[in-house]
Amino acid sequence: MIPKAQQETMLENGRSSEENGGRLHRLPVVRIVSLDTGAEWLLSEISPQNHALAFGAFLPSDGSMPLLGYVSIPELVYNRSRAGRLLDIDLDFRPTREISAVAPEIRFVGKIPSRP
């Protein structure tokens, strides 16, 4: 699901983050969206200890509080909406701010900014 080049960048971010005490100073690498439900994920790194886990921000489609944390990549790959659609990668996504800069806005505003 996540293109190989982005996976490699995310894994390098995970290694760097681990070496620096887990700080959130990484640019998001990939934006995943559910086009029919509106759920979104901004992912910045893959755990070097468990390559099935990615760190980032998640905005649920039900209006509940956005979350920061780890998500299972295999679950994202096989996740389907009620209508049966798979998730999509936003190929036009170009991050401009680090996850640490976007996180407060996500929590305060309740959505992922259009130009993170």
Biopython code that builds the backbone (N, CA, C, O; Angstrom):
import numpy as np
from Bio.PDB.StructureBuilder import StructureBuilder

atoms = [
    (1, "MET", "N", (0.824, -1.195, 0.000)),
    (1, "MET", "CA", (0.000, 0.000, 0.000)),
    (1, "MET", "C", (0.869, 1.261, 0.000)),
    (1, "MET", "O", (0.703, 2.131, -0.855)),
    (2, "ILE", "N", (1.792, 1.358, 0.956)),
    (2, "ILE", "CA", (2.688, 2.510, 1.027)),
    (2, "ILE", "C", (3.839, 2.262, 0.056)),
    (2, "ILE", "O", (4.519, 1.242, 0.164)),
    (3, "PRO", "N", (4.070, 3.168, -0.883)),
    (3, "PRO", "CA", (5.151, 2.968, -1.853)),
    (3, "PRO", "C", (6.503, 2.720, -1.169)),
    (3, "PRO", "O", (6.781, 3.253, -0.095)),
    (4, "LYS", "N", (7.316, 1.913, -1.810)),
    (4, "LYS", "CA", (8.608, 1.482, -1.257)),
    (4, "LYS", "C", (9.486, 2.661, -0.826)),
    (4, "LYS", "O", (10.068, 2.625, 0.258)),
    (5, "ALA", "N", (9.588, 3.688, -1.641)),
    (5, "ALA", "CA", (10.440, 4.839, -1.305)),
    (5, "ALA", "C", (9.968, 5.506, -0.013)),
    (5, "ALA", "O", (10.786, 5.888, 0.824)),
    (6, "GLN", "N", (8.649, 5.646, 0.149)),
    (6, "GLN", "CA", (8.113, 6.248, 1.369)),
    (6, "GLN", "C", (8.329, 5.324, 2.572)),
    (6, "GLN", "O", (8.595, 5.799, 3.676)),
    (7, "GLN", "N", (8.218, 4.019, 2.364)),
    (7, "GLN", "CA", (8.481, 3.074, 3.451)),
    (7, "GLN", "C", (9.915, 3.210, 3.951)),
    (7, "GLN", "O", (10.160, 3.205, 5.157)),
    (8, "GLU", "N", (10.855, 3.329, 3.027)),
    (8, "GLU", "CA", (12.266, 3.465, 3.403)),
    (8, "GLU", "C", (12.504, 4.760, 4.172)),
    (8, "GLU", "O", (13.239, 4.769, 5.160)),
    (9, "THR", "N", (11.883, 5.858, 3.722)),
    (9, "THR", "CA", (12.001, 7.134, 4.432)),
    (9, "THR", "C", (11.403, 7.020, 5.828)),
    (9, "THR", "O", (11.981, 7.510, 6.798)),
    (10, "MET", "N", (10.245, 6.373, 5.930)),
    (10, "MET", "CA", (9.582, 6.216, 7.228)),
    (10, "MET", "C", (10.417, 5.348, 8.174)),
    (10, "MET", "O", (10.481, 5.625, 9.372)),
    (11, "LEU", "N", (11.051, 4.311, 7.648)),
    (11, "LEU", "CA", (11.898, 3.459, 8.482)),
    (11, "LEU", "C", (13.119, 4.237, 8.969)),
    (11, "LEU", "O", (13.509, 4.112, 10.130)),
    (12, "GLU", "N", (13.723, 5.035, 8.095)),
    (12, "GLU", "CA", (14.855, 5.874, 8.505)),
    (12, "GLU", "C", (14.416, 6.881, 9.563)),
    (12, "GLU", "O", (15.150, 7.127, 10.520)),
    (13, "ASN", "N", (13.230, 7.466, 9.406)),
    (13, "ASN", "CA", (12.693, 8.372, 10.422)),
    (13, "ASN", "C", (12.515, 7.647, 11.748)),
    (13, "ASN", "O", (12.801, 8.210, 12.805)),
    (14, "GLY", "N", (12.046, 6.407, 11.705)),
    (14, "GLY", "CA", (11.868, 5.615, 12.922)),
    (14, "GLY", "C", (13.185, 5.351, 13.630)),
    (14, "GLY", "O", (13.276, 5.448, 14.854)),
    (15, "ARG", "N", (14.197, 5.019, 12.857)),
    (15, "ARG", "CA", (15.526, 4.783, 13.450)),
    (15, "ARG", "C", (16.067, 6.070, 14.075)),
    (15, "ARG", "O", (16.591, 6.059, 15.189)),
    (16, "SER", "N", (15.935, 7.166, 13.349)),
    (16, "SER", "CA", (16.411, 8.457, 13.850)),
    (16, "SER", "C", (15.643, 8.870, 15.102)),
    (16, "SER", "O", (16.233, 9.372, 16.059)),
    (17, "SER", "N", (14.343, 8.660, 15.094)),
    (17, "SER", "CA", (13.511, 9.006, 16.247)),
    (17, "SER", "C", (13.915, 8.189, 17.472)),
    (17, "SER", "O", (14.000, 8.712, 18.584)),
    (18, "GLU", "N", (14.159, 6.911, 17.252)),
    (18, "GLU", "CA", (14.573, 6.038, 18.352)),
    (18, "GLU", "C", (15.908, 6.491, 18.941)),
    (18, "GLU", "O", (16.092, 6.471, 20.158)),
    (19, "GLU", "N", (16.822, 6.892, 18.090)),
    (19, "GLU", "CA", (18.132, 7.361, 18.539)),
    (19, "GLU", "C", (18.041, 8.677, 19.303)),
    (19, "GLU", "O", (18.890, 8.972, 20.144)),
    (20, "ASN", "N", (17.002, 9.473, 19.007)),
    (20, "ASN", "CA", (16.838, 10.787, 19.633)),
    (20, "ASN", "C", (15.758, 10.813, 20.704)),
    (20, "ASN", "O", (15.222, 11.877, 21.014)),
    (21, "GLY", "N", (15.438, 9.683, 21.261)),
    (21, "GLY", "CA", (14.489, 9.643, 22.371)),
    (21, "GLY", "C", (13.025, 9.763, 21.987)),
    (21, "GLY", "O", (12.204, 10.145, 22.820)),
    (22, "GLY", "N", (12.678, 9.446, 20.747)),
    (22, "GLY", "CA", (11.278, 9.429, 20.338)),
    (22, "GLY", "C", (10.645, 10.784, 20.102)),
    (22, "GLY", "O", (9.420, 10.897, 20.160)),
    (23, "ARG", "N", (11.411, 11.791, 19.845)),
    (23, "ARG", "CA", (10.834, 13.117, 19.595)),
    (23, "ARG", "C", (10.029, 13.125, 18.296)),
    (23, "ARG", "O", (10.313, 12.349, 17.383)),
    (24, "LEU", "N", (9.043, 13.985, 18.214)),
    (24, "LEU", "CA", (8.126, 14.019, 17.075)),
    (24, "LEU", "C", (8.525, 15.029, 16.011)),
    (24, "LEU", "O", (7.660, 15.651, 15.395)),
    (25, "HIS", "N", (9.802, 15.198, 15.790)),
    (25, "HIS", "CA", (10.252, 16.225, 14.858)),
    (25, "HIS", "C", (10.545, 15.644, 13.479)),
    (25, "HIS", "O", (11.666, 15.743, 12.980)),
    (26, "ARG", "N", (9.533, 15.041, 12.871)),
    (26, "ARG", "CA", (9.661, 14.442, 11.547)),
    (26, "ARG", "C", (8.557, 14.974, 10.648)),
    (26, "ARG", "O", (7.431, 15.199, 11.091)),
    (27, "LEU", "N", (8.889, 15.169, 9.396)),
    (27, "LEU", "CA", (7.860, 15.513, 8.423)),
    (27, "LEU", "C", (6.991, 14.282, 8.169)),
    (27, "LEU", "O", (7.512, 13.169, 8.095)),
    (28, "PRO", "N", (5.691, 14.462, 8.036)),
    (28, "PRO", "CA", (4.868, 13.334, 7.610)),
    (28, "PRO", "C", (5.345, 12.880, 6.236)),
    (28, "PRO", "O", (5.752, 13.701, 5.414)),
    (29, "VAL", "N", (5.298, 11.604, 5.992)),
    (29, "VAL", "CA", (5.789, 11.060, 4.733)),
    (29, "VAL", "C", (4.639, 10.684, 3.809)),
    (29, "VAL", "O", (4.731, 10.842, 2.592)),
    (30, "VAL", "N", (3.564, 10.189, 4.393)),
    (30, "VAL", "CA", (2.451, 9.710, 3.587)),
    (30, "VAL", "C", (1.125, 10.125, 4.223)),
    (30, "VAL", "O", (0.997, 10.191, 5.445)),
    (31, "ARG", "N", (0.150, 10.400, 3.370)),
    (31, "ARG", "CA", (-1.213, 10.702, 3.816)),
    (31, "ARG", "C", (-2.115, 9.641, 3.211)),
    (31, "ARG", "O", (-2.151, 9.448, 1.996)),
    (32, "ILE", "N", (-2.845, 8.956, 4.088)),
    (32, "ILE", "CA", (-3.763, 7.905, 3.660)),
    (32, "ILE", "C", (-5.172, 8.390, 3.960)),
    (32, "ILE", "O", (-5.435, 8.932, 5.034)),
    (33, "VAL", "N", (-6.072, 8.197, 3.014)),
    (33, "VAL", "CA", (-7.441, 8.684, 3.180)),
    (33, "VAL", "C", (-8.451, 7.602, 2.823)),
    (33, "VAL", "O", (-8.203, 6.727, 1.993)),
    (34, "SER", "N", (-9.590, 7.699, 3.480)),
    (34, "SER", "CA", (-10.754, 6.911, 3.102)),
    (34, "SER", "C", (-11.681, 7.878, 2.382)),
    (34, "SER", "O", (-12.318, 8.720, 3.014)),
    (35, "LEU", "N", (-11.755, 7.759, 1.079)),
    (35, "LEU", "CA", (-12.492, 8.736, 0.290)),
    (35, "LEU", "C", (-13.981, 8.751, 0.585)),
    (35, "LEU", "O", (-14.628, 9.785, 0.417)),
    (36, "ASP", "N", (-14.540, 7.629, 1.020)),
    (36, "ASP", "CA", (-15.974, 7.627, 1.261)),
    (36, "ASP", "C", (-16.364, 7.863, 2.717)),
    (36, "ASP", "O", (-17.528, 8.149, 2.998)),
    (37, "THR", "N", (-15.410, 7.750, 3.655)),
    (37, "THR", "CA", (-15.763, 8.026, 5.057)),
    (37, "THR", "C", (-15.141, 9.308, 5.584)),
    (37, "THR", "O", (-15.661, 9.905, 6.527)),
    (38, "GLY", "N", (-14.026, 9.744, 4.984)),
    (38, "GLY", "CA", (-13.353, 10.955, 5.433)),
    (38, "GLY", "C", (-12.273, 10.719, 6.474)),
    (38, "GLY", "O", (-11.631, 11.676, 6.906)),
    (39, "ALA", "N", (-12.047, 9.476, 6.894)),
    (39, "ALA", "CA", (-10.961, 9.190, 7.840)),
    (39, "ALA", "C", (-9.620, 9.453, 7.157)),
    (39, "ALA", "O", (-9.469, 9.232, 5.956)),
    (40, "GLU", "N", (-8.639, 9.935, 7.949)),
    (40, "GLU", "CA", (-7.320, 10.265, 7.400)),
    (40, "GLU", "C", (-6.211, 9.823, 8.353)),
    (40, "GLU", "O", (-6.397, 9.790, 9.570)),
    (41, "TRP", "N", (-5.066, 9.486, 7.784)),
    (41, "TRP", "CA", (-3.865, 9.173, 8.539)),
    (41, "TRP", "C", (-2.711, 9.968, 7.947)),
    (41, "TRP", "O", (-2.553, 10.013, 6.727)),
    (42, "LEU", "N", (-1.910, 10.593, 8.791)),
    (42, "LEU", "CA", (-0.645, 11.217, 8.392)),
    (42, "LEU", "C", (0.433, 10.402, 9.086)),
    (42, "LEU", "O", (0.496, 10.383, 10.315)),
    (43, "LEU", "N", (1.272, 9.736, 8.328)),
    (43, "LEU", "CA", (2.272, 8.851, 8.920)),
    (43, "LEU", "C", (3.675, 9.380, 8.658)),
    (43, "LEU", "O", (4.000, 9.813, 7.553)),
    (44, "SER", "N", (4.502, 9.334, 9.706)),
    (44, "SER", "CA", (5.841, 9.899, 9.587)),
    (44, "SER", "C", (6.964, 8.878, 9.740)),
    (44, "SER", "O", (8.068, 9.095, 9.241)),
    (45, "GLU", "N", (6.694, 7.766, 10.426)),
    (45, "GLU", "CA", (7.782, 6.816, 10.641)),
    (45, "GLU", "C", (7.266, 5.411, 10.864)),
    (45, "GLU", "O", (6.120, 5.199, 11.259)),
    (46, "ILE", "N", (8.149, 4.452, 10.598)),
    (46, "ILE", "CA", (7.887, 3.042, 10.858)),
    (46, "ILE", "C", (8.786, 2.629, 12.005)),
    (46, "ILE", "O", (9.956, 3.008, 12.062)),
    (47, "SER", "N", (8.226, 1.845, 12.923)),
    (47, "SER", "CA", (8.999, 1.363, 14.062)),
    (47, "SER", "C", (10.139, 0.475, 13.580)),
    (47, "SER", "O", (9.903, -0.481, 12.841)),
    (48, "PRO", "N", (11.376, 0.776, 13.989)),
    (48, "PRO", "CA", (12.493, -0.089, 13.597)),
    (48, "PRO", "C", (12.422, -1.456, 14.296)),
    (48, "PRO", "O", (13.027, -2.423, 13.833)),
    (49, "GLN", "N", (11.689, -1.528, 15.400)),
    (49, "GLN", "CA", (11.542, -2.784, 16.136)),
    (49, "GLN", "C", (10.451, -3.680, 15.556)),
    (49, "GLN", "O", (10.520, -4.904, 15.661)),
    (50, "ASN", "N", (9.437, -3.053, 14.937)),
    (50, "ASN", "CA", (8.308, -3.791, 14.383)),
    (50, "ASN", "C", (7.854, -3.073, 13.117)),
    (50, "ASN", "O", (7.127, -2.082, 13.189)),
    (51, "HIS", "N", (8.273, -3.565, 11.978)),
    (51, "HIS", "CA", (8.011, -2.896, 10.705)),
    (51, "HIS", "C", (6.538, -2.894, 10.315)),
    (51, "HIS", "O", (6.171, -2.311, 9.295)),
    (52, "ALA", "N", (5.702, -3.530, 11.102)),
    (52, "ALA", "CA", (4.261, -3.525, 10.829)),
    (52, "ALA", "C", (3.572, -2.336, 11.489)),
    (52, "ALA", "O", (2.369, -2.146, 11.312)),
    (53, "LEU", "N", (4.323, -1.526, 12.257)),
    (53, "LEU", "CA", (3.737, -0.386, 12.955)),
    (53, "LEU", "C", (4.274, 0.932, 12.399)),
    (53, "LEU", "O", (5.477, 1.100, 12.200)),
    (54, "ALA", "N", (3.353, 1.858, 12.156)),
    (54, "ALA", "CA", (3.728, 3.194, 11.688)),
    (54, "ALA", "C", (3.208, 4.219, 12.682)),
    (54, "ALA", "O", (2.132, 4.047, 13.255)),
    (55, "PHE", "N", (3.974, 5.286, 12.884)),
    (55, "PHE", "CA", (3.573, 6.345, 13.800)),
    (55, "PHE", "C", (3.015, 7.519, 13.016)),
    (55, "PHE", "O", (3.491, 7.850, 11.929)),
    (56, "GLY", "N", (1.994, 8.141, 13.594)),
    (56, "GLY", "CA", (1.453, 9.335, 12.966)),
    (56, "GLY", "C", (0.179, 9.806, 13.625)),
    (56, "GLY", "O", (-0.115, 9.465, 14.771)),
    (57, "ALA", "N", (-0.565, 10.588, 12.886)),
    (57, "ALA", "CA", (-1.825, 11.157, 13.359)),
    (57, "ALA", "C", (-2.973, 10.467, 12.639)),
    (57, "ALA", "O", (-2.876, 10.137, 11.457)),
    (58, "PHE", "N", (-4.063, 10.255, 13.372)),
    (58, "PHE", "CA", (-5.260, 9.644, 12.810)),
    (58, "PHE", "C", (-6.455, 10.516, 13.132)),
    (58, "PHE", "O", (-6.668, 10.900, 14.282)),
    (59, "LEU", "N", (-7.224, 10.821, 12.119)),
    (59, "LEU", "CA", (-8.451, 11.576, 12.295)),
    (59, "LEU", "C", (-9.615, 10.654, 11.955)),
    (59, "LEU", "O", (-9.846, 10.356, 10.784)),
    (60, "PRO", "N", (-10.357, 10.197, 12.974)),
    (60, "PRO", "CA", (-11.500, 9.317, 12.701)),
    (60, "PRO", "C", (-12.598, 10.056, 11.946)),
    (60, "PRO", "O", (-12.713, 11.279, 12.026)),
    (61, "SER", "N", (-13.381, 9.311, 11.229)),
    (61, "SER", "CA", (-14.468, 9.912, 10.447)),
    (61, "SER", "C", (-15.716, 10.167, 11.281)),
    (61, "SER", "O", (-16.648, 10.825, 10.816)),
    (62, "ASP", "N", (-15.744, 9.651, 12.517)),
    (62, "ASP", "CA", (-16.944, 9.795, 13.344)),
    (62, "ASP", "C", (-16.962, 11.077, 14.172)),
    (62, "ASP", "O", (-17.856, 11.272, 14.995)),
    (63, "GLY", "N", (-15.971, 11.956, 13.957)),
    (63, "GLY", "CA", (-15.934, 13.219, 14.681)),
    (63, "GLY", "C", (-15.289, 13.134, 16.051)),
    (63, "GLY", "O", (-15.209, 14.140, 16.757)),
    (64, "SER", "N", (-14.825, 11.950, 16.444)),
    (64, "SER", "CA", (-14.164, 11.825, 17.741)),
    (64, "SER", "C", (-12.770, 12.437, 17.685)),
    (64, "SER", "O", (-12.295, 12.818, 16.615)),
    (65, "MET", "N", (-12.122, 12.531, 18.834)),
    (65, "MET", "CA", (-10.841, 13.202, 18.992)),
    (65, "MET", "C", (-9.754, 12.586, 18.108)),
    (65, "MET", "O", (-9.578, 11.368, 18.112)),
    (66, "PRO", "N", (-9.027, 13.407, 17.353)),
    (66, "PRO", "CA", (-7.880, 12.911, 16.585)),
    (66, "PRO", "C", (-6.849, 12.304, 17.530)),
    (66, "PRO", "O", (-6.720, 12.723, 18.680)),
    (67, "LEU", "N", (-6.129, 11.325, 17.035)),
    (67, "LEU", "CA", (-5.179, 10.580, 17.856)),
    (67, "LEU", "C", (-3.787, 10.634, 17.258)),
    (67, "LEU", "O", (-3.613, 10.697, 16.041)),
    (68, "LEU", "N", (-2.799, 10.608, 18.142)),
    (68, "LEU", "CA", (-1.406, 10.433, 17.739)),
    (68, "LEU", "C", (-0.950, 9.107, 18.314)),
    (68, "LEU", "O", (-1.220, 8.804, 19.476)),
    (69, "GLY", "N", (-0.267, 8.322, 17.515)),
    (69, "GLY", "CA", (0.221, 7.051, 18.013)),
    (69, "GLY", "C", (0.557, 6.114, 16.869)),
    (69, "GLY", "O", (0.695, 6.528, 15.717)),
    (70, "TYR", "N", (0.685, 4.837, 17.217)),
    (70, "TYR", "CA", (1.043, 3.821, 16.234)),
    (70, "TYR", "C", (-0.199, 3.167, 15.658)),
    (70, "TYR", "O", (-1.215, 3.011, 16.336)),
    (71, "VAL", "N", (-0.096, 2.789, 14.393)),
    (71, "VAL", "CA", (-1.168, 2.093, 13.690)),
    (71, "VAL", "C", (-0.550, 0.890, 12.979)),
    (71, "VAL", "O", (0.604, 0.929, 12.552)),
    (72, "SER", "N", (-1.325, -0.160, 12.864)),
    (72, "SER", "CA", (-0.880, -1.362, 12.174)),
    (72, "SER", "C", (-0.974, -1.156, 10.665)),
    (72, "SER", "O", (-2.052, -0.883, 10.137)),
    (73, "ILE", "N", (0.143, -1.286, 9.983)),
    (73, "ILE", "CA", (0.146, -1.138, 8.529)),
    (73, "ILE", "C", (-0.694, -2.243, 7.864)),
    (73, "ILE", "O", (-1.463, -1.947, 6.950)),
    (74, "PRO", "N", (-0.566, -3.509, 8.300)),
    (74, "PRO", "CA", (-1.429, -4.537, 7.689)),
    (74, "PRO", "C", (-2.923, -4.237, 7.860)),
    (74, "PRO", "O", (-3.713, -4.523, 6.960)),
    (75, "GLU", "N", (-3.315, -3.671, 8.991)),
    (75, "GLU", "CA", (-4.724, -3.325, 9.164)),
    (75, "GLU", "C", (-5.143, -2.233, 8.184)),
    (75, "GLU", "O", (-6.262, -2.263, 7.672)),
    (76, "LEU", "N", (-4.262, -1.272, 7.917)),
    (76, "LEU", "CA", (-4.577, -0.241, 6.932)),
    (76, "LEU", "C", (-4.713, -0.838, 5.532)),
    (76, "LEU", "O", (-5.590, -0.441, 4.766)),
    (77, "VAL", "N", (-3.850, -1.786, 5.206)),
    (77, "VAL", "CA", (-3.862, -2.404, 3.882)),
    (77, "VAL", "C", (-5.190, -3.126, 3.636)),
    (77, "VAL", "O", (-5.740, -3.073, 2.536)),
    (78, "TYR", "N", (-5.695, -3.797, 4.670)),
    (78, "TYR", "CA", (-6.904, -4.597, 4.504)),
    (78, "TYR", "C", (-8.172, -3.895, 4.967)),
    (78, "TYR", "O", (-9.263, -4.455, 4.859)),
    (79, "ASN", "N", (-8.042, -2.683, 5.479)),
    (79, "ASN", "CA", (-9.198, -1.933, 5.965)),
    (79, "ASN", "C", (-10.113, -1.581, 4.793)),
    (79, "ASN", "O", (-9.656, -1.124, 3.745)),
    (80, "ARG", "N", (-11.388, -1.798, 4.988)),
    (80, "ARG", "CA", (-12.375, -1.423, 3.981)),
    (80, "ARG", "C", (-13.467, -0.606, 4.648)),
    (80, "ARG", "O", (-13.819, -0.838, 5.805)),
    (81, "SER", "N", (-13.989, 0.338, 3.915)),
    (81, "SER", "CA", (-15.102, 1.136, 4.426)),
    (81, "SER", "C", (-16.376, 0.294, 4.369)),
    (81, "SER", "O", (-16.377, -0.824, 3.854)),
    (82, "ARG", "N", (-17.440, 0.846, 4.899)),
    (82, "ARG", "CA", (-18.729, 0.138, 4.834)),
    (82, "ARG", "C", (-19.141, -0.134, 3.390)),
    (82, "ARG", "O", (-19.824, -1.116, 3.101)),
    (83, "ALA", "N", (-18.721, 0.736, 2.504)),
    (83, "ALA", "CA", (-19.057, 0.565, 1.091)),
    (83, "ALA", "C", (-18.105, -0.407, 0.384)),
    (83, "ALA", "O", (-18.274, -0.693, -0.801)),
    (84, "GLY", "N", (-17.107, -0.910, 1.111)),
    (84, "GLY", "CA", (-16.183, -1.881, 0.543)),
    (84, "GLY", "C", (-14.951, -1.306, -0.113)),
    (84, "GLY", "O", (-14.177, -2.040, -0.728)),
    (85, "ARG", "N", (-14.752, 0.009, 0.008)),
    (85, "ARG", "CA", (-13.575, 0.643, -0.604)),
    (85, "ARG", "C", (-12.330, 0.461, 0.249)),
    (85, "ARG", "O", (-12.382, 0.520, 1.477)),
    (86, "LEU", "N", (-11.219, 0.241, -0.424)),
    (86, "LEU", "CA", (-9.921, 0.235, 0.248)),
    (86, "LEU", "C", (-9.487, 1.681, 0.484)),
    (86, "LEU", "O", (-10.028, 2.606, -0.122)),
    (87, "LEU", "N", (-8.513, 1.866, 1.360)),
    (87, "LEU", "CA", (-7.958, 3.198, 1.603)),
    (87, "LEU", "C", (-7.093, 3.623, 0.430)),
    (87, "LEU", "O", (-6.587, 2.784, -0.315)),
    (88, "ASP", "N", (-6.927, 4.927, 0.269)),
    (88, "ASP", "CA", (-6.136, 5.478, -0.828)),
    (88, "ASP", "C", (-4.956, 6.279, -0.292)),
    (88, "ASP", "O", (-5.043, 6.915, 0.758)),
    (89, "ILE", "N", (-3.860, 6.236, -1.029)),
    (89, "ILE", "CA", (-2.695, 7.071, -0.746)),
    (89, "ILE", "C", (-2.887, 8.381, -1.504)),
    (89, "ILE", "O", (-3.215, 8.372, -2.690)),
    (90, "ASP", "N", (-2.684, 9.496, -0.826)),
    (90, "ASP", "CA", (-2.759, 10.812, -1.470)),
    (90, "ASP", "C", (-1.420, 11.053, -2.161)),
    (90, "ASP", "O", (-0.451, 11.459, -1.519)),
    (91, "LEU", "N", (-1.367, 10.807, -3.455)),
    (91, "LEU", "CA", (-0.118, 10.926, -4.208)),
    (91, "LEU", "C", (0.332, 12.371, -4.387)),
    (91, "LEU", "O", (1.491, 12.623, -4.714)),
    (92, "ASP", "N", (-0.574, 13.316, -4.176)),
    (92, "ASP", "CA", (-0.235, 14.731, -4.301)),
    (92, "ASP", "C", (0.207, 15.354, -2.981)),
    (92, "ASP", "O", (0.500, 16.549, -2.931)),
    (93, "PHE", "N", (0.256, 14.563, -1.919)),
    (93, "PHE", "CA", (0.602, 15.068, -0.590)),
    (93, "PHE", "C", (2.044, 15.564, -0.554)),
    (93, "PHE", "O", (2.970, 14.842, -0.924)),
    (94, "ARG", "N", (2.220, 16.801, -0.105)),
    (94, "ARG", "CA", (3.542, 17.410, 0.064)),
    (94, "ARG", "C", (3.569, 18.091, 1.423)),
    (94, "ARG", "O", (3.014, 19.180, 1.575)),
    (95, "PRO", "N", (4.204, 17.469, 2.416)),
    (95, "PRO", "CA", (4.206, 18.070, 3.758)),
    (95, "PRO", "C", (5.034, 19.337, 3.804)),
    (95, "PRO", "O", (6.028, 19.476, 3.092)),
    (96, "THR", "N", (4.608, 20.260, 4.655)),
    (96, "THR", "CA", (5.352, 21.507, 4.835)),
    (96, "THR", "C", (5.760, 21.720, 6.288)),
    (96, "THR", "O", (6.604, 22.565, 6.588)),
    (97, "ARG", "N", (5.147, 20.937, 7.200)),
    (97, "ARG", "CA", (5.461, 21.082, 8.628)),
    (97, "ARG", "C", (5.640, 19.711, 9.272)),
    (97, "ARG", "O", (5.055, 18.716, 8.844)),
    (98, "GLU", "N", (6.464, 19.696, 10.311)),
    (98, "GLU", "CA", (6.714, 18.459, 11.040)),
    (98, "GLU", "C", (5.473, 18.016, 11.802)),
    (98, "GLU", "O", (4.593, 18.820, 12.109)),
    (99, "ILE", "N", (5.420, 16.726, 12.100)),
    (99, "ILE", "CA", (4.303, 16.170, 12.885)),
    (99, "ILE", "C", (4.156, 16.926, 14.200)),
    (99, "ILE", "O", (3.035, 17.186, 14.637)),
    (100, "SER", "N", (5.273, 17.284, 14.840)),
    (100, "SER", "CA", (5.204, 17.986, 16.126)),
    (100, "SER", "C", (4.540, 19.352, 15.983)),
    (100, "SER", "O", (3.923, 19.836, 16.932)),
    (101, "ALA", "N", (4.653, 19.979, 14.818)),
    (101, "ALA", "CA", (4.020, 21.274, 14.587)),
    (101, "ALA", "C", (2.551, 21.119, 14.211)),
    (101, "ALA", "O", (1.739, 21.997, 14.506)),
    (102, "VAL", "N", (2.209, 20.023, 13.570)),
    (102, "VAL", "CA", (0.844, 19.783, 13.123)),
    (102, "VAL", "C", (-0.023, 19.208, 14.247)),
    (102, "VAL", "O", (-1.227, 19.464, 14.296)),
    (103, "ALA", "N", (0.589, 18.431, 15.151)),
    (103, "ALA", "CA", (-0.164, 17.726, 16.197)),
    (103, "ALA", "C", (-1.066, 18.635, 17.035)),
    (103, "ALA", "O", (-2.234, 18.298, 17.228)),
    (104, "PRO", "N", (-0.580, 19.768, 17.540)),
    (104, "PRO", "CA", (-1.481, 20.627, 18.331)),
    (104, "PRO", "C", (-2.680, 21.131, 17.524)),
    (104, "PRO", "O", (-3.792, 21.216, 18.044)),
    (105, "GLU", "N", (-2.448, 21.460, 16.267)),
    (105, "GLU", "CA", (-3.538, 21.931, 15.422)),
    (105, "GLU", "C", (-4.562, 20.816, 15.186)),
    (105, "GLU", "O", (-5.768, 21.063, 15.186)),
    (106, "ILE", "N", (-4.078, 19.602, 14.987)),
    (106, "ILE", "CA", (-4.979, 18.463, 14.801)),
    (106, "ILE", "C", (-5.851, 18.286, 16.036)),
    (106, "ILE", "O", (-7.064, 18.102, 15.927)),
    (107, "ARG", "N", (-5.235, 18.342, 17.200)),
    (107, "ARG", "CA", (-5.998, 18.153, 18.434)),
    (107, "ARG", "C", (-6.944, 19.314, 18.708)),
    (107, "ARG", "O", (-8.065, 19.100, 19.170)),
    (108, "PHE", "N", (-6.510, 20.534, 18.429)),
    (108, "PHE", "CA", (-7.328, 21.713, 18.743)),
    (108, "PHE", "C", (-8.480, 21.891, 17.754)),
    (108, "PHE", "O", (-9.625, 22.104, 18.153)),
    (109, "VAL", "N", (-8.167, 21.801, 16.466)),
    (109, "VAL", "CA", (-9.149, 22.055, 15.423)),
    (109, "VAL", "C", (-10.004, 20.816, 15.136)),
    (109, "VAL", "O", (-11.147, 20.929, 14.693)),
    (110, "GLY", "N", (-9.435, 19.630, 15.394)),
    (110, "GLY", "CA", (-10.182, 18.417, 15.157)),
    (110, "GLY", "C", (-10.103, 17.910, 13.728)),
    (110, "GLY", "O", (-10.934, 17.108, 13.300)),
    (111, "LYS", "N", (-9.103, 18.379, 12.989)),
    (111, "LYS", "CA", (-8.910, 17.872, 11.640)),
    (111, "LYS", "C", (-7.462, 18.042, 11.235)),
    (111, "LYS", "O", (-6.732, 18.852, 11.806)),
    (112, "ILE", "N", (-7.058, 17.273, 10.246)),
    (112, "ILE", "CA", (-5.722, 17.383, 9.713)),
    (112, "ILE", "C", (-5.717, 18.566, 8.748)),
    (112, "ILE", "O", (-6.531, 18.603, 7.825)),
    (113, "PRO", "N", (-4.821, 19.530, 8.941)),
    (113, "PRO", "CA", (-4.816, 20.703, 8.060)),
    (113, "PRO", "C", (-4.571, 20.305, 6.610)),
    (113, "PRO", "O", (-3.894, 19.314, 6.336)),
    (114, "SER", "N", (-5.117, 21.073, 5.696)),
    (114, "SER", "CA", (-4.992, 20.734, 4.278)),
    (114, "SER", "C", (-3.559, 20.861, 3.784)),
    (114, "SER", "O", (-3.187, 20.211, 2.807)),
    (115, "ARG", "N", (-2.752, 21.681, 4.436)),
    (115, "ARG", "CA", (-1.346, 21.823, 4.053)),
    (115, "ARG", "C", (-0.464, 21.579, 5.266)),
    (115, "ARG", "O", (0.157, 22.512, 5.775)),
    (116, "PRO", "N", (-0.396, 20.297, 5.753)),
    (116, "PRO", "CA", (0.421, 20.019, 6.939)),
    (116, "PRO", "C", (1.898, 20.201, 6.674)),
    (116, "PRO", "O", (2.715, 20.005, 7.574)),
]
sb = StructureBuilder()
sb.init_structure("model")
sb.init_model(0)
sb.init_chain("A")
sb.init_seg("    ")
for serial, (resi, resn, name, xyz) in enumerate(atoms, 1):
    if name == "N":
        sb.init_residue(resn, " ", resi, " ")
    sb.init_atom(name, np.array(xyz, "f"), 0.0, 1.0, " ", f" {name:<3s}", serial, name[0])
structure = sb.get_structure()
